Amino acid sequence: MLDLKGYKLVLASQSPRRRELLKGLDVEFSTCSVDADESFPLELKGADAVMYISEAKAGAYKPLLEDKTIGITADTVVILNDKIIGKPKNEEDAFCMIKALSGNVHEVITAVCIFTKDKCVKFYSSTEVHFGKLTDEEINYYIEKYKPFDKAGSYGVQEWIGYIGIEKIVGSYFNVMGLPVKRLYDELKSFIETL
């Protein structure tokens, strides 16, 4: 049970998965879209790159933040062999991404910023995902039916491909969906206590 102490909570994301996950914490919040540049300096790797994007989203939304309001921004990336895999450009790109993940282990990192006009806390969560071997037919079926073009790595863990492809997850399942809710709950509690 999260006591917001009279503060409003805004999730600056249009991701239906993040909305669903935050709703699971039984806390009242509103959502808004934030228009931020999601590119990052090429010298940044892994968690540093994701943190940079999440902070850019927070920076873009902060001027619109009202008093007594807490904002949340997040960004999720897939990392395979030290290379960041973002969202696919098209079906061919999605196929190549999933084919690369097939039979391999990759890392999913979600970075989160919690902020008011005067204060900001940031953190990230990392999860290891083990994919089994997928056939070309399975990959094509998934892309055609689920159209994963808004997802990092071209897949949603909660969709068909997660059921048939994922052998093991080390870390937070919800983090792979796009929001490490247990860590977010703990961080929000601490954040509110210091307001």
C-alpha positions as CSV (number, residue, x, y, z in Angstrom):
1,M,0.0,0.0,0.0
2,L,1.6,3.2,-1.3
3,D,0.7,6.5,0.4
4,L,1.4,9.3,-2.0
5,K,1.0,12.0,0.7
6,G,-1.2,14.2,-1.5
7,Y,1.1,14.0,-4.5
8,K,-0.2,13.0,-8.0
9,L,1.6,10.4,-9.9
10,V,2.2,10.6,-13.7
11,L,3.6,7.9,-15.9
12,A,5.2,9.7,-18.8
13,S,4.8,6.7,-21.2
14,Q,2.2,5.5,-23.6
15,S,3.4,1.9,-23.3
16,P,0.3,-0.3,-22.5
17,R,2.6,-2.8,-20.8
18,R,4.0,-0.1,-18.4
19,R,0.5,1.1,-17.7
20,E,-0.6,-2.4,-16.9
21,L,2.3,-3.0,-14.6
22,L,2.0,0.2,-12.7
23,K,-1.7,-0.4,-12.3
24,G,-0.7,-3.7,-10.5
25,L,0.7,-1.6,-7.6
26,D,-2.8,-0.4,-6.8
27,V,-1.8,3.2,-7.0
28,E,-3.7,6.0,-8.7
29,F,-1.9,7.6,-11.6
30,S,-2.4,9.3,-14.9
31,T,-0.4,8.9,-18.1
32,C,0.9,11.2,-20.8
33,S,3.2,10.9,-23.8
34,V,6.6,12.5,-23.7
35,D,8.4,13.6,-26.9
36,A,12.1,12.9,-26.3
37,D,15.0,12.1,-28.5
38,E,15.8,8.4,-27.8
39,S,19.3,8.4,-29.3
40,F,22.3,8.3,-27.1
41,P,26.1,9.0,-27.4
42,L,27.8,6.0,-29.1
43,E,30.4,5.7,-26.4
44,L,27.7,4.9,-23.8
45,K,27.2,1.1,-23.3
46,G,24.6,-1.0,-21.6
47,A,23.0,0.5,-18.5
48,D,24.6,3.9,-19.1
49,A,22.9,4.2,-22.5
50,V,19.5,3.2,-21.1
51,M,19.9,5.6,-18.2
52,Y,20.7,8.4,-20.6
53,I,17.5,7.8,-22.5
54,S,15.3,7.6,-19.4
55,E,16.9,10.8,-18.1
56,A,16.3,12.5,-21.5
57,K,12.6,11.5,-21.2
58,A,12.5,12.9,-17.7
59,G,14.2,16.1,-18.9
60,A,11.6,16.5,-21.7
61,Y,8.7,16.1,-19.3
62,K,10.0,18.0,-16.3
63,P,9.0,21.5,-17.6
64,L,5.4,20.3,-17.9
65,L,5.3,18.9,-14.3
66,E,2.9,20.5,-12.0
67,D,3.5,21.1,-8.2
68,K,2.8,18.2,-5.9
69,T,3.3,15.8,-8.9
70,I,5.7,12.9,-9.2
71,G,6.8,11.8,-12.7
72,I,8.0,8.4,-13.8
73,T,9.9,7.7,-17.0
74,A,11.4,4.5,-18.2
75,D,13.3,3.0,-21.1
76,T,14.0,-0.7,-21.9
77,V,16.7,-2.2,-24.2
78,V,17.8,-5.7,-25.1
79,I,21.6,-6.4,-25.1
80,L,23.1,-9.3,-27.0
81,N,26.8,-9.8,-27.2
82,D,27.4,-6.3,-25.8
83,K,25.3,-4.7,-28.6
84,I,22.1,-2.8,-27.8
85,I,19.1,-3.9,-29.8
86,G,16.4,-1.4,-30.0
87,K,13.0,-1.5,-31.7
88,P,12.8,-3.0,-35.2
89,K,12.4,-0.8,-38.3
90,N,10.3,-3.3,-40.2
91,E,9.4,-7.0,-40.5
92,E,12.8,-7.9,-41.9
93,D,14.6,-6.2,-39.1
94,A,12.3,-7.9,-36.5
95,F,13.1,-11.3,-38.1
96,C,16.9,-10.7,-37.9
97,M,16.6,-9.6,-34.3
98,I,14.6,-12.6,-33.1
99,K,16.8,-14.9,-35.2
100,A,19.9,-13.5,-33.3
101,L,18.2,-14.0,-29.9
102,S,17.2,-17.6,-30.8
103,G,19.3,-20.2,-28.9
104,N,21.1,-17.4,-27.1
105,V,21.2,-15.6,-23.7
106,H,20.5,-11.9,-23.7
107,E,20.1,-9.2,-21.1
108,V,17.2,-6.8,-20.7
109,I,17.8,-3.5,-18.9
110,T,15.1,-1.1,-17.9
111,A,16.2,2.3,-16.5
112,V,13.7,4.4,-14.5
113,C,13.6,8.0,-13.3
114,I,11.3,9.1,-10.5
115,F,11.2,12.9,-10.2
116,T,9.5,16.1,-9.0
117,K,10.4,19.6,-10.0
118,D,13.2,19.7,-7.5
119,K,14.3,16.1,-7.1
120,C,15.3,13.1,-9.2
121,V,16.1,9.5,-8.4
122,K,17.3,7.1,-11.1
123,F,18.0,3.4,-11.1
124,Y,18.1,0.4,-13.5
125,S,17.2,-3.3,-13.3
126,S,18.8,-6.1,-15.3
127,T,17.4,-9.5,-16.2
128,E,19.0,-12.4,-18.1
129,V,16.8,-14.1,-20.6
130,H,17.6,-17.6,-22.1
131,F,15.9,-18.2,-25.4
132,G,15.5,-21.7,-26.9
133,K,16.0,-22.4,-30.6
134,L,13.2,-21.0,-32.8
135,T,12.4,-22.1,-36.3
136,D,12.1,-19.5,-39.1
137,E,8.4,-20.5,-39.3
138,E,7.9,-19.8,-35.6
139,I,9.6,-16.4,-36.0
140,N,7.6,-15.4,-39.0
141,Y,4.3,-16.6,-37.4
142,Y,5.0,-14.4,-34.3
143,I,5.9,-11.3,-36.3
144,E,2.9,-11.6,-38.6
145,K,0.4,-12.2,-35.8
146,Y,1.8,-10.0,-33.0
147,K,3.6,-7.2,-34.9
148,P,6.2,-6.5,-32.3
149,F,7.4,-3.3,-33.9
150,D,7.1,-1.2,-30.7
151,K,9.2,-3.5,-28.6
152,A,12.9,-3.6,-27.9
153,G,14.4,-6.8,-29.3
154,S,11.2,-7.3,-31.4
155,Y,9.5,-9.5,-28.8
156,G,7.1,-9.3,-25.8
157,V,7.8,-11.8,-23.0
158,Q,4.1,-12.0,-22.2
159,E,3.1,-13.0,-25.7
160,W,3.2,-16.3,-27.6
161,I,6.9,-16.2,-28.3
162,G,7.6,-15.9,-24.6
163,Y,5.5,-19.0,-23.9
164,I,7.3,-21.1,-26.6
165,G,10.7,-19.6,-26.7
166,I,11.9,-18.6,-23.2
167,E,13.6,-21.4,-21.3
168,K,14.7,-19.4,-18.2
169,I,14.7,-16.0,-16.8
170,V,17.2,-14.8,-14.1
171,G,15.9,-11.7,-12.5
172,S,12.6,-9.8,-12.7
173,Y,10.1,-11.1,-15.3
174,F,8.3,-7.7,-15.1
175,N,11.5,-5.9,-16.0
176,V,11.5,-7.8,-19.3
177,M,7.9,-6.5,-19.8
178,G,9.2,-3.0,-19.4
179,L,9.0,-2.0,-15.7
180,P,10.8,-3.6,-12.7
181,V,7.7,-3.1,-10.4
182,K,9.1,-4.5,-7.2
183,R,12.2,-2.2,-7.4
184,L,9.9,0.7,-8.5
185,Y,7.6,0.2,-5.5
186,D,10.6,0.2,-3.1
187,E,12.2,3.3,-4.7
188,L,8.8,5.2,-4.8
189,K,8.3,4.5,-1.1
190,S,11.8,5.8,-0.2
191,F,11.3,8.8,-2.6
192,I,8.0,9.8,-1.0
193,E,9.4,9.5,2.5
194,T,12.0,12.2,1.7
195,L,9.5,14.7,0.2
